[in-house]
Amino acid sequence: MSTKSVIGSYQDIYHEINVERLGLFRLVGEMYSCKEVLYPGCSIHVTPSFVFPHVVYVDKSADAKAFFEDQAELMNFVMRKREYKRKPFIQFLHRDYSEVLPLQPESFDLLLSFFAGRIAPACKKYLRKGGLLLTNQRGEADSGFRLVAAIRFEGGKYKFVDEVVVPAREPSKKYLRQSARGFEYVENETYFVFEKRA
């Protein structure tokens, strides 16, 4: 993967079709002050590093490995986009997240789980007690977690909503729409914030 394609790949897959979820990470970061983040099944979705200063990414795909290999260009890209003062810490593990990872137990504030499935059961040991799981899959959390918030994209921004009313809205299965700029992602997901109890 060339230097140009590191940024180009990210722009094509996430930025150009408006699927970065930057506002989601900002909202969670502002509300909960998370600093150390674990993102299994990340693909090349490096957006969390724009908001959180310490992120460990885990993915077994060759595309993700190639993307994260150009550390210099990736770091320059994140440095330009970051919303905090300190130098970003970015680590990539080319692994299957369901296997044992070379990480200290209970060393992260936030665990991200989007679309990959079964991340919480495999990786909750790396999350501190009181740490958070952010996921779009309500059933991802087991009894070791308690639901603390739900988030939706409404009126052009991400906002906290009453989780009691979440099941009342059927999510659309249409994720792309035609716009003047080409195709655009339609944000239909509800995101859930769970707190690790034990």
GUKOLZA-732540 format. One record per residue: residue number from 1; residue in one letter; x, y negated, z of N, C-alpha, C in turn. Coordinates in Angstrom, 3 decimals. Atoms other than C-alpha are relative to their C-alpha. Layout:
<atoms>
    nr   rest         nx         ny         nz        cax        cay        caz         cx         cy         cz
   NUM      a          X          Y          Z          X          Y          Z          X          Y          Z
...
</atoms>
This chain:
<atoms>
    nr   rest         nx         ny         nz        cax        cay        caz         cx         cy         cz
     1      m      0.858      1.180      0.000      0.000      0.000      0.000      0.902     -1.241      0.000
     2      s     -0.858      1.172      0.113      1.582     -3.301     -1.073     -0.369     -1.050      1.030
     3      t      0.249      1.091     -0.939      1.884     -6.450      1.058     -1.306     -0.704     -0.340
     4      k      1.223      0.691      0.407     -0.853     -8.111     -0.964     -1.228      0.837      0.306
     5      s      1.174     -0.835     -0.183     -3.152     -5.133     -0.664     -0.380      0.199      1.465
     6      v      0.364     -0.080     -1.417     -2.976     -5.118      3.159     -1.125     -0.987      0.285
     7      i      1.021      1.021     -0.214     -4.888     -8.388      3.320     -1.144      0.177     -0.996
     8      g      1.027     -0.187      1.032     -6.719     -7.725      0.060     -0.979      1.106      0.336
     9      s      0.879     -1.114     -0.377     -8.066     -4.391      1.293     -0.954     -0.406      1.113
    10      y      0.842      0.467     -1.101     -9.318     -5.961      4.509     -1.065     -0.974     -0.523
    11      q      0.932      1.002      0.536    -10.894     -8.884      2.626     -1.115      0.680     -0.792
    12      d      0.991     -0.685      0.847    -12.628     -6.563      0.133     -1.006      0.804      0.822
    13      i      0.869     -0.913     -0.747    -14.007     -4.132      2.702     -0.803     -0.705      1.089
    14      y      0.663      0.613     -1.152    -14.889     -6.446      5.600     -0.398     -1.462     -0.207
    15      h      0.283      1.440      0.072    -14.645    -10.178      4.896     -0.955     -0.363     -1.138
    16      e      0.777      0.411      1.173    -16.092    -10.479      1.386     -1.478      0.383      0.088
    17      i      1.415     -0.379     -0.110    -19.296     -8.580      2.196     -0.586     -0.303      1.380
    18      n      0.506      0.518     -1.275    -19.625    -10.176      5.640     -0.307      1.097      1.017
    19      v      0.204     -1.105     -0.935    -19.189     -7.047      7.761      1.108      0.036      1.070
    20      e     -1.092      0.065     -0.970    -16.328     -8.207     10.022     -0.465      0.188      1.441
    21      r      0.544     -0.022     -1.372    -18.552     -8.455     13.148      0.831     -0.864      0.945
    22      l     -0.807      0.903     -0.811    -16.309    -11.267     14.383     -0.836     -0.622      1.109
    23      g      0.882      0.595     -1.004    -19.245    -12.897     16.176     -0.343      0.957      1.126
    24      l      0.271     -1.027     -1.016    -19.964     -9.636     18.002      1.165      0.077      0.986
    25      f     -1.171     -0.082     -0.872    -16.409     -9.436     19.345      0.166     -1.276      0.818
    26      r     -0.070      1.271     -0.744    -16.455    -13.117     20.304     -0.968      0.012      1.170
    27      l      1.034     -0.010     -1.039    -19.695    -12.685     22.249      0.402      0.900      1.162
    28      v     -0.408     -0.950     -1.037    -18.421     -9.625     24.134      1.236     -0.520      0.739
    29      g     -1.203      0.539     -0.624    -15.028    -11.246     24.762     -0.298     -1.144      0.947
    30      e      0.363      1.143     -0.843    -16.586    -14.431     26.144     -0.767      0.436      1.243
    31      m      0.840     -0.431     -1.110    -19.086    -12.606     28.337      0.766      0.852      1.016
    32      y     -0.611     -0.987     -0.889    -16.824     -9.904     29.741      1.518     -0.146      0.183
    33      s     -1.438      0.260     -0.159    -13.238    -11.226     29.407      0.867      1.242     -0.163
    34      c     -0.806     -1.193      0.278    -11.864     -7.973     27.983      1.316     -0.417     -0.646
    35      k     -1.317      0.308      0.562     -8.172     -8.014     27.106      0.616      1.197     -0.721
    36      e     -0.635     -1.186      0.561     -7.051     -4.438     26.397     -1.064      0.926     -0.579
    37      v      1.064     -0.649      0.758     -9.058     -2.613     23.754      0.528      1.244     -0.701
    38      l     -0.296     -1.234      0.733     -9.045      0.914     22.327     -1.070      0.180     -1.073
    39      y      0.930     -0.095      1.130    -10.592      1.385     18.864      0.264      1.277     -0.793
    40      p     -0.119     -1.249      0.755    -10.761      5.045     17.760     -0.914     -0.024     -1.230
    41      g      0.796     -0.036      1.221    -12.047      5.719     14.244     -0.091     -1.367     -0.656
    42      c     -0.001      1.410      0.389    -11.052      2.186     13.245      0.013     -0.257     -1.495
    43      s     -0.277      0.239      1.411    -10.291      2.629      9.533      0.993     -1.162     -0.085
    44      i     -0.898      1.158      0.068     -8.699     -0.746      8.589     -0.689     -1.240      0.584
    45      h      0.784      1.087     -0.602    -11.122     -2.849     10.654      0.803     -0.654      1.123
    46      v     -0.923      0.630     -0.941     -8.550     -5.080     12.370     -0.602     -1.254      0.661
    47      t      0.662      1.189     -0.550    -11.068     -7.821     13.305      0.102     -0.117      1.521
    48      p     -0.119      0.169     -1.453    -10.938     -7.023     17.058      1.261     -0.745      0.435
    49      s     -1.243      0.687     -0.362     -7.357     -8.333     17.085     -0.080     -1.512     -0.193
    50      f      0.186      1.446      0.117     -8.644    -11.789     16.109     -0.500     -0.576      1.331
    51      v      0.631      0.436     -1.257    -10.423    -11.956     19.502      0.723      0.541      1.226
    52      f     -0.621     -0.660     -1.142     -8.645     -9.504     21.804      1.516      0.098     -0.217
    53      p     -1.450      0.056      0.207     -4.872     -9.854     22.351      0.731      1.344      0.001
    54      h     -0.663     -1.302     -0.124     -4.115     -6.155     22.974     -0.967      1.069     -0.522
    55      v      0.886     -1.014      0.581     -5.676     -3.531     20.688      0.823      1.183     -0.493
    56      v     -0.575     -1.239      0.511     -4.719      0.085     20.069     -1.037      0.620     -0.936
    57      y      0.862     -0.563      1.041     -6.204      1.483     16.848      0.374      1.467     -0.199
    58      v     -0.237     -1.430      0.205     -6.615      5.209     16.217     -0.826      0.469     -1.193
    59      d      0.718     -0.556      1.157     -7.489      6.853     12.908      0.898      1.024     -0.678
    60      k     -0.795     -1.052      0.638     -6.401      9.979     11.072      0.068     -0.147     -1.516
    61      s      0.032      0.125      1.458     -7.032      8.689      7.532      1.308     -0.542     -0.562
    62      a     -1.203      0.466      0.689     -4.208      8.106      5.067     -0.100     -1.488     -0.321
    63      d      0.185      1.418      0.307     -5.687      4.715      4.114      0.304     -0.872      1.212
    64      a     -0.280      0.757     -1.224     -5.576      3.500      7.715      1.497      0.017      0.292
    65      k     -1.451     -0.111     -0.236     -1.995      4.764      8.078      0.753     -0.962     -0.913
    66      a     -0.664      0.883      0.960     -0.916      2.910      4.926     -0.228     -1.472      0.348
    67      f      0.342      1.377     -0.350     -2.692     -0.273      6.044      0.833     -0.493      1.177
    68      f     -0.697      0.417     -1.218     -1.061     -0.384      9.475      1.522      0.125     -0.107
    69      e     -1.446     -0.161      0.139      2.415      0.567      8.188      0.717     -1.319     -0.253
    70      d     -0.638      1.281      0.279      3.137     -2.960      6.943     -0.222     -0.925      1.189
    71      q      0.183      0.721     -1.257      3.468     -4.348     10.471      0.270     -1.492     -0.128
    72      a     -0.350      1.423      0.121      5.091     -7.640      9.441     -1.142     -0.786     -0.633
    73      e      1.084      0.714      0.683      2.360     -8.649      7.009     -1.286      0.033      0.825
    74      l      1.184     -0.120     -0.848     -0.374     -7.360      9.307      0.074     -0.977      1.176
    75      m     -0.165      0.906     -1.129      1.023     -9.331     12.246     -0.153     -1.459     -0.437
    76      n      0.166      1.362      0.526      1.248    -12.504     10.129     -1.466     -0.320     -0.241
    77      f      1.429      0.162      0.281     -2.362    -12.032      9.064     -0.777     -0.225      1.295
    78      v      0.705      0.111     -1.282     -3.598    -11.537     12.628      0.404     -1.284      0.730
    79      m     -0.465      1.241     -0.649     -1.465    -14.436     13.932     -0.765     -1.212     -0.554
    80      r      0.743      1.112      0.608     -3.243    -16.750     11.470     -1.466     -0.007      0.416
    81      k      1.430     -0.133     -0.299     -6.684    -15.454     12.469     -0.321      0.018      1.493
    82      r      0.256     -0.214     -1.421     -6.268    -15.002     16.242     -0.612     -1.237      0.663
    83      e      0.698      1.059     -0.719     -8.394    -17.046     18.671      0.504     -0.122      1.440
    84      y     -0.640      0.067     -1.318     -6.018    -16.870     21.671      1.446     -0.433     -0.230
    85      k     -1.341      0.581      0.146     -2.527    -18.249     22.347      1.134      1.016     -0.052
    86      r     -1.126     -0.935     -0.085     -0.380    -15.237     23.142      0.195      0.789     -1.287
    87      k     -0.286     -0.828      1.169      1.270    -13.018     20.540     -0.835      1.278      0.074
    88      p      0.820     -1.219     -0.026     -1.008    -10.138     19.529      0.849      1.256      0.209
    89      f     -0.587     -1.339     -0.101     -0.162     -6.593     20.540     -0.887      0.922     -0.822
    90      i      0.741     -0.916      0.867     -1.222     -4.151     17.832      0.774      1.299     -0.086
    91      q     -0.612     -1.324      0.119     -0.504     -0.445     17.984     -0.954      0.880     -0.787
    92      f      0.819     -0.935      0.778     -1.721      2.155     15.502      0.478      1.419      0.257
    93      l     -0.290     -1.420     -0.178     -1.888      5.870     16.255     -0.649      0.769     -1.136
    94      h      0.523     -0.798      1.106     -2.238      8.075     13.182     -0.337      1.391      0.544
    95      r      0.417     -1.216     -0.718     -4.158     10.735     15.068     -1.495      0.211     -0.138
    96      d      1.413     -0.324     -0.182     -7.479     12.465     15.450     -0.339     -0.382      1.441
    97      y      0.300      0.486     -1.355     -9.055     10.674     18.421     -0.612      1.062      0.902
    98      s      0.576     -1.062     -0.831    -10.702     13.904     19.586      1.085      0.840      0.677
    99      e     -1.119     -0.704     -0.631     -7.245     15.262     20.471      0.603     -0.891      1.083
   100      v     -0.643      0.778     -1.057     -5.121     14.144     23.425      0.885     -1.067     -0.636
   101      l     -0.765      1.123      0.534     -3.643     10.706     22.722      1.132     -0.373      0.966
   102      p     -1.118      0.389     -0.866     -0.290      9.400     24.043     -0.272     -1.349      0.680
   103      l      0.432      1.212     -0.689     -2.048      6.816     26.210     -0.213      0.302      1.481
   104      q      0.225     -0.162     -1.436     -2.275      6.289     29.959     -1.502      0.046      0.293
   105      p      1.409      0.011     -0.408     -5.627      7.237     31.510     -0.357     -1.321      0.672
   106      e      0.564      1.189     -0.649     -7.781      4.329     32.660      0.849     -1.257     -0.233
   107      s     -0.859      1.159      0.288     -5.675      1.688     30.878     -0.649     -1.040     -0.917
   108      f      0.664      0.935      0.909     -8.289     -0.102     28.712     -1.257     -0.598      0.638
   109      d      1.201      0.707     -0.473    -11.024     -2.654     29.442     -1.210      0.278     -0.883
   110      l      1.081     -0.109      0.978    -13.045     -1.973     26.303      0.297      1.122     -0.976
   111      l     -0.068     -1.091      0.971    -13.680      1.082     24.128     -1.019     -0.300     -1.088
   112      l      0.886      0.287      1.124    -15.151      0.504     20.646     -0.388      1.289     -0.702
   113      s      0.499     -1.190      0.684    -17.322      3.108     18.934     -1.049     -0.405     -1.026
   114      f      0.928      0.367      1.081    -18.889      2.307     15.563     -0.004      1.081     -1.067
   115      f      0.255     -0.930      1.100    -20.265      4.980     13.225      0.829      1.286      0.015
   116      a     -0.856     -1.185      0.054    -17.472      7.500     13.909     -0.602      1.188      0.758
   117      g      0.670     -1.063     -0.742    -19.412      9.490     16.525      0.891      0.755      0.969
   118      r     -0.650     -0.798     -1.042    -18.415     11.342     19.702      1.305     -0.625      0.495
   119      i     -1.192      0.686     -0.485    -15.816      8.726     20.614      0.010     -0.050      1.527
   120      a      0.048      0.131     -1.464    -16.978      8.181     24.199      0.380      1.298      0.712
   121      p     -0.405     -1.229     -0.703    -16.761     11.856     25.239      1.497      0.302     -0.129
   122      a     -1.415     -0.302      0.235    -13.280     12.146     23.720      0.938     -1.009      0.653
   123      c     -0.933      1.074     -0.386    -11.849      8.803     24.860     -0.343     -0.740      1.285
   124      k      0.366      0.760     -1.203    -13.622      7.684     28.031      1.050      0.098      1.099
   125      k     -1.057     -0.135     -1.024    -10.682      8.940     30.107      1.011     -1.142     -0.066
   126      y     -0.946      1.115      0.148     -8.638      6.010     28.736     -0.600     -1.337      0.454
   127      l      0.713      1.209     -0.410    -11.229      3.475     29.931      0.000     -0.110      1.524
   128      r     -0.002      0.222     -1.445    -10.903      1.951     33.403     -1.405      0.137      0.579
   129      k      1.281      0.060     -0.693    -13.697      2.368     35.936     -0.465     -1.457     -0.037
   130      g      0.512      1.353      0.185    -15.904     -0.657     35.315      0.277     -0.537     -1.388
   131      g     -0.262      0.384      1.388    -14.581     -0.840     31.740     -1.241      0.181     -0.852
   132      l      1.187      0.030      0.847    -16.982     -1.231     28.839      0.154      0.829     -1.265
   133      l      0.134     -0.674      1.286    -18.074      0.846     25.875     -0.932     -0.850     -0.849
   134      l      0.833      0.735      0.950    -19.376     -1.175     22.904     -0.245      0.917     -1.178
   135      t      0.348     -0.964      1.034    -21.244      1.004     20.428     -1.312     -0.359     -0.678
   136      n      1.284      0.148      0.684    -24.026      0.993     17.856     -0.821      1.285      0.116
   137      q      0.678     -1.284     -0.168    -25.055      4.491     18.956     -0.408      0.166      1.456
   138      r      0.470     -0.024     -1.385    -27.202      4.475     22.078      0.299      1.326      0.690
   139      g     -0.237     -1.322     -0.575    -26.727      8.209     22.609      1.464      0.348      0.183
   140      e     -1.441     -0.251     -0.105    -22.926      7.889     22.564      0.449      0.135      1.454
   141      a     -0.419      0.011     -1.409    -22.713      7.307     26.343     -0.676      1.117      0.788
   142      d      0.566     -1.050     -0.850    -23.203     10.084     28.871     -0.344     -0.569      1.374
   143      s      0.421      0.442     -1.332    -24.220      9.950     32.538      1.095     -0.742      0.768
   144      g     -1.081      0.741     -0.638    -20.817      8.500     33.441     -0.026     -1.489     -0.322
   145      f      0.149      1.401      0.391    -21.970      5.207     31.906     -1.373     -0.515      0.385
   146      r      1.316      0.612     -0.152    -24.763      2.766     32.628     -0.139     -1.134     -1.008
   147      l      0.270      1.044      0.986    -26.346      0.483     30.034     -0.083     -1.355      0.692
   148      v      0.031      1.331     -0.608    -25.695     -3.182     30.836     -0.522     -1.078     -0.954
   149      a      0.479      1.027      0.927    -26.680     -5.033     27.648     -0.238      0.590     -1.384
   150      a      0.215     -0.307      1.414    -27.953     -4.849     24.082      0.205     -1.287     -0.782
   151      i     -0.327      1.152      0.838    -26.909     -7.144     21.247     -0.548      0.239     -1.400
   152      r      0.467     -0.039      1.388    -28.497     -7.922     17.876      0.457     -1.241     -0.729
   153      f     -0.282      1.149      0.852    -27.724    -10.198     14.966     -1.341     -0.599     -0.392
   154      e      1.282      0.662      0.268    -30.637    -12.639     14.826      0.238     -1.492     -0.201
   155      g     -0.116      1.431      0.232    -30.974    -16.133     13.417      1.411     -0.432     -0.358
   156      g     -1.343      0.343      0.448    -27.486    -16.041     11.936      1.104      0.184      1.020
   157      k     -1.065     -0.237     -0.984    -25.630    -15.034     15.116     -0.337      1.202      0.878
   158      y      0.176     -1.102     -0.940    -25.106    -12.211     17.571     -0.473     -0.569      1.325
   159      k      0.500      0.463     -1.301    -27.065    -12.562     20.803     -0.458      1.180      0.831
   160      f      0.493     -1.018     -0.916    -27.955    -10.574     23.858     -1.518      0.041     -0.067
   161      v      1.451     -0.191      0.031    -31.473     -9.123     23.778     -0.394      0.939      1.129
   162      d      0.522     -0.903     -1.025    -33.655     -7.260     26.238      0.015      1.423     -0.547
   163      e     -0.113     -1.371      0.528    -32.710     -3.601     25.768     -1.303      0.785      0.095
   164      v      1.285     -0.692     -0.118    -36.241     -2.581     26.786     -0.757     -0.049     -1.319
   165      v      0.737      0.126      1.258    -37.563     -3.829     23.448      0.739      0.560     -1.196
   166      v     -0.802     -0.489      1.116    -34.800     -2.314     21.330     -0.679      1.098     -0.815
   167      p      0.597     -1.052      0.822    -36.656      0.885     20.307     -1.203     -0.463     -0.818
   168      a      1.178      0.467      0.720    -39.626     -1.196     19.094      0.315     -0.399     -1.438
   169      r     -0.365      0.424      1.346    -37.695     -2.327     15.998      0.662      1.142     -0.746
   170      e     -0.584     -1.058      0.816    -37.058      0.268     13.341      1.130     -0.590     -0.835
   171      p     -1.094      0.545      0.802    -33.637     -0.347     11.823     -0.187      0.320     -1.480
   172      s      0.056     -0.207      1.441    -33.548     -0.775      8.065      1.173      0.882     -0.406
   173      k     -1.085     -0.838      0.502    -31.499      1.765      6.144      0.730     -0.702     -1.146
   174      k     -0.628      0.758      1.065    -30.575     -0.907      3.586      1.108     -0.862      0.597
   175      y     -1.136      0.698     -0.589    -27.085     -2.194      4.391      0.638     -1.027     -0.939
   176      l     -0.549      0.971      0.946    -26.255     -4.175      1.229     -1.118     -0.694     -0.748
   177      r      0.948      0.740      0.831    -28.113     -6.905     -0.631      0.775     -0.865     -0.976
   178      q     -0.605      0.863      1.005    -27.361     -8.930     -3.733     -0.116     -1.445      0.461
   179      s      0.035      1.427     -0.323    -26.432    -12.558     -3.086      0.699     -0.753     -1.126
   180      a     -0.653      0.821      1.021    -25.042    -15.443     -5.129      1.491      0.336     -0.096
   181      r     -1.427     -0.340     -0.025    -21.536    -14.313     -4.107      0.269      1.451     -0.380
   182      g     -0.160     -1.428      0.273    -22.121    -10.656     -5.017     -0.776      0.789      1.039
   183      f      0.675     -0.786     -1.025    -23.021     -7.959     -2.508      0.367     -0.488      1.389
   184      e     -0.165      0.447     -1.364    -23.446     -8.810      1.164     -0.552      1.066      0.937
   185      y      0.456     -0.959     -0.996    -23.790     -6.582      4.210     -1.198     -0.569      0.758
   186      v      1.165      0.389     -0.796    -27.150     -6.704      5.989      0.182      0.595      1.392
   187      e     -0.251     -0.458     -1.368    -26.570     -6.506      9.747     -1.302      0.430      0.652
   188      n      1.224     -0.560     -0.572    -29.330     -4.210     11.009      0.220      0.709      1.320
   189      e     -0.317     -0.811     -1.169    -27.555     -2.596     13.924     -0.377     -0.681      1.318
   190      t      0.065      0.448     -1.385    -28.305     -2.903     17.599      1.242      0.566      0.672
   191      y     -1.213     -0.417     -0.697    -25.153     -2.758     19.707     -0.297      0.093      1.485
   192      f      0.245     -0.242     -1.415    -25.098     -1.441     23.250      1.306     -0.137      0.772
   193      v     -1.153      0.137     -0.893    -22.716     -2.348     26.061     -0.277      0.875      1.210
   194      f      0.097     -0.902     -1.153    -22.226      0.394     28.635      1.194     -0.239      0.920
   195      e     -1.075      0.110     -0.986    -20.190      0.197     31.828      0.336      1.386      0.516
   196      k     -0.445     -1.288     -0.531    -18.118      3.177     32.941     -0.137     -0.011      1.516
   197      r      0.262     -0.045     -1.453    -19.272      4.163     36.426      1.042      0.809      0.758
   198      a     -0.960     -0.850     -0.714    -16.726      6.838     37.271      1.026      0.566     -0.961
</atoms>
